[in-house]
Amino acid sequence: MTGNSPALEVALKRFEGLYPDVIELSLGRMLRALEGLGNPHLKLPPVIHVAGTNGKGSTCAFMLAMAEAAGLSVHVFTSPHLVRFNERIRLAGDLVDDARLIGWLDRALDAIGSGQITHFEATTAAAFLAFSEVPADLLILEVGLGGQYDATNVIEAPALSVITPVDFDHKAFLGSDLRAIAGEKAGIIKPGRPVLSAIQRKVCDDVIAKKAAAEGAPLYRLKAHFIDAMPADLALIGEHQRANAALAAMAMQLFGNSTRIPQDAIFRGARSAVWPARMQRLRPGPVTAMAEGCEVWLDGGHNPHAARAIAGHLESLGGKSALVTAMLASKDSVGFFLPFRHMKPPVFTLPNAPGHLGAEPIHLADAAHTAGLTAIACDNLEGAVRAAAASGADRILICGSLYLAGAVLGANGEMPV
């Protein structure tokens, strides 16, 4: 399996000893680190800041493709990565190379010194340093977790804040109160700066609208006609991607108040966006060879909202599907499986990628049973894929975890670029 280069792995490990004894809900650690670096977050290109529960990555991918189709030079920050850490930092269109990334990581560590800081905060500080030193027309900045206290939320005056659909996820960190979760996401709204919201549940829309009003931030909501206007041949697969593309298109029009984004560029971007592990059909390789002629698909969706979108697309394909699934122990596994209860695909569970607190396969199988599905716990990826292929499925969907998705891409030799 491929992954970070040895030199980059050494650079990243240097941050591990700085982890705080107690995690405080504050941006203080991040701001102190940035001050030591000369406040690079104040020297960035115009920023589109993106929060939400689902569709953040896809929306960012559509915005990148649309902006580049208009001739703009674009930085992008996303997380987590699938195979290599470099995927988190795209500089003017290209993934950051190891040599420069290691240099920025080392400079960030020198500035932080012995101070306590999370790994995500420290590497985000290094990313801001990179974005401040390489010219670009736009920075698309994805929130890591939540919004209000996320390390990316040090941006004082974004060109635009975007909130994708809000739903339950990361319950161990954000809780199970949807109103409170929406409040965390709405924390990226800044005084007087425009904000664009996806179509939301009413409780979430109310929270976002109240926050926008309190901050004097102009609020724009995604309109259904934007969704209807998206081309039929979107680059990313699934009916749910039409809403993501439409949100990106509306964001580009709002951003285009200062930088013109032509409609033809929006459509070309909608047809050319790339975002790995989102209903991605795997190419021939070691993983697909385990499936004995079945199609093998991959999706990193890991919560009930994502599962509803995945299930809807599988139903539209017809035929018989099987699920190969691993999840983090903190996820709502029963909620993930419930949207599949009418299709009744057989489920084959396996341990999550090493280094992550995954649900035990037997517990994940129990969750599938609770949702009304048949499930078998397997020891590893090969065992699960071969068992799924033997079930008579026309296609196998590997899903439930971005960490699993990254492991699968690496094992199949498909490196995100």
Buried (B, 14 or more C-beta within 10 A) or exposed (E): BEBBBEEBEEBBEEBEEBEEEEEEEEBEBBBBBBEBBEEBBEEBBBBBBBBBBBBBBBBBBBBBBBBBBBEBBBBBBBBBBBBBBBBBBBBBBEBBEBEBBBBBBEBBBEBBEEEBBBEBBBBBBBBBBBBBEBEBBBBBBBBBBBBBBBBBBBBEEBBBBBBBBBBBBBBEEBEEEBEEBBBBBBBBBBEEBBBBBBBBBEBBBEBBBBBBEEBEBEBBBBEEEBBEBBEEEBBBBBEBBBBBBBBBBBBBBBBBEEBEBBBEBBBBBBBBBBBBBBBBEBEEBEBBEBBEEBBBBBBBBBBBBBBBBBBBBBEEEEEBBBBBBBBBBBBBBBBBBBBBEEBEBBBBBBBBBEEBEBBEBEBBBBBBBEBEBEBBBBEEBBBBBBBBBBBEBEBBBBBBBBBBBBBBBBBBBBBBE
